[in-house]
Amino acid sequence: MGSPVKLYIYDLTNGLARQLSLQLMGRQIDGIWHTSVVVFGKEIFYGQGILTTRPGQSHHGQPSQILDMGETAIDEDTFNDYLREMRDVYTADKARGSIPSWIKDLPADFLSTPFGAALRPTIDSMFRRPTPGAVSPQPYNQPMASSLLQSVASQAAGPPAARSNYLPTPAATPSPKPAVATVTAPLQICSNLQHFHNILKSHRAVSAFFTSRTCPPCKIVEPIFEDLAAEKASKGVAFVKIDLSAMFGGEIARVYGVTATPTFVFFLDGKKMDELKGANVPELRSQVDLLIFQAFPPHPHTSKKLVAIRAISLEPILFTQVPALDTVKAKLFSFIDATSFGDAEKERAKKVLTGSTIPFLKTRCDSKLKASIPAAATTKKVCEDWATISAALIDALPKEQLFPLIDLWRIGLLDNSISGWCASTAAPDSTVKNPVLKILDIAASDPSLLSKPVILTTLRILSNTFANMTLARCLLNQNESGPGFSPRQALTTVLVSALLHEDAGVRTAAASLAFNVSTYVQKPRVDAVRSGRHGENIQDGDESEGEWEVELASAIVEAVRNETTSEDVVHRLTASLAFLLHLSPFYDTQVKPLLEVLQAKDVLKAKLNGGSDGCGGQGVVKKEIRSLISEVAEELC
């Protein structure tokens, strides 16, 4: 029987990131996450070296979340041996495995901002071991930024006093040495055969550099290899340095027949493809490029012009209209009065809505009241109280009476502080029920029975979740967020049903949600192509991702086929289909055969004409929409 493994998650800023990130960076970041692995009764994490303590007793305080990562089959002695051998080279960027994407994606999210770029040298210095005599980079010269950084730095490294309760580590800590990698470095250091096998399993393409500390040619070619790693490493491409003079580096070399340094070995899907001996820089570049081309050949659509498709904005469609909030409140109160709630429960719900929720929303919606926006601590209290009474009302009210409550949350999600709070409560072990997920769960139980006001407000609130990419990521999470509940599958159920609704307004809202989902899928693929990264547009669980995209594409084609009145709906649906097809890694294997079966090309082209299969008496009229339909039909279908 294996030993359980837990992942402890900490916010190194203790809430400062959530309070200050929007002001400092122009975008909401809910935390600067640090993770520890707990196994064999110890918590192991990276600070200035590998540190070990009793679970929950480190200087980071209590974890924000604890996730179950499964079990390990290795014994404790083997694990301690592994820690000893990795002590000199292990860095934060090696901790991948089952860590959630909302944690792994944060460095890229943060560093993509101007503020993050300015702080990058300081962040690197936090996580690298100090070089004797070296001068640390100065913090960013803004008072609040300095405070935020100092909070992160002290939490990440920890003062000596804070480490007094640490357990003895498996071996004495080595003397300080220059860092071989930083938290943002793409080059992986490997001196263990099992670790190398794991890298081969998790990456399609691997370039391994076998080196030695006493090899002069290695020192010449090493900077070139590091530059290649910085330029080309990605989710699907790994660059690994193996030092034969390290403890188990020679064992890896023996397994793969390496007898001299420098030697470069190239792997595709775990199999050795080629080998290069010596410091031949031009040949090294050629071999790396060839390997990546074999692993990730260019998508066939990258060579097409696709002028109309590339002109479509990737910004989500949001429903921003603010109704008369007092009117919405009055309608909701009339429904509350008719419930089976006791008098005390009714009064508490009304008190929360009147005393905090509605006034809070008014400050967010009225530019004249912006100066009175509450502090972050108040925001958290307002949202918690609002979510608590919302959960009770969702359970108590008939479904057809939920639309005023849903519409209030729809407005709230347009504010980063509220949508950010909702994202923070999306985890299964959250003590507060996420209102968006609860609304989605109710809607997905049988969307065909929902009244028009409820399905409309539900589609609009789901569309507005895409104003916050962290919340959107929670919504499109394919894993279960509760017993038998997958947010992505629930959203798909609601969307597919609404795309074929008899009401044109509902179909318009559904087409908007479909567009937002497709832009979420498209953005990382476009970014990967533009930056030259490879493998990053293929998500975890490739087979299920492909099946999901096929389900969406099928529903959209059917919705286009049935849409004979609204040119606007046809436009949004065609744009959604374009984003699902363009750059899809599943296009040739799963999506293209489906398009042929559904006769998608003919379905789209029929919209250009009048008649029973067209759109309106004359077909689609607007020139830009006609161009888009023709391009998708001819080039992608």
URFEN-V798314 format. One record per run of one state. SS is the DSSP state (H for helix, E for strand, L for the rest). FROM is the first residue (numbers start at 1). TO is the last residue. If there is no record, write none. Layout:
# URFEN-V798314
SS&FROM&TO ; SS&FROM&TO
This chain:
# URFEN-V798314
L&1&2 ; E&3&11 ; L&12&15 ; H&16&25 ; L&26&32 ; E&33&39 ; L&40&41 ; E&42&46 ; L&47&49 ; E&50&53 ; L&54&64 ; E&65&72 ; L&73&75 ; H&76&86 ; L&87&91 ; H&92&94 ; L&95&100 ; H&101&104 ; L&105&105 ; H&106&111 ; L&112&113 ; H&114&127 ; L&128&142 ; H&143&157 ; L&158&159 ; H&160&163 ; L&164&186 ; E&187&189 ; L&190&192 ; H&193&202 ; L&203&204 ; E&205&211 ; L&212&215 ; H&216&232 ; L&233&236 ; E&237&243 ; L&244&248 ; H&249&255 ; L&256&262 ; E&263&268 ; L&269&270 ; E&271&277 ; L&278&280 ; H&281&295 ; L&296&299 ; H&300&303 ; L&304&306 ; H&307&310 ; L&311&324 ; H&325&337 ; L&338&342 ; H&343&365 ; L&366&366 ; H&367&372 ; L&373&375 ; H&376&396 ; L&397&398 ; H&399&401 ; L&402&402 ; H&403&412 ; L&413&415 ; H&416&424 ; L&425&434 ; H&435&445 ; L&446&446 ; H&447&449 ; L&450&451 ; H&452&467 ; L&468&468 ; H&469&475 ; L&476&479 ; E&480&482 ; L&483&484 ; E&485&486 ; H&487&499 ; L&500&503 ; H&504&531 ; L&532&541 ; H&542&562 ; L&563&566 ; H&567&581 ; L&582&586 ; H&587&598 ; L&599&599 ; H&600&606 ; L&607&622 ; H&623&636 ; L&637&637
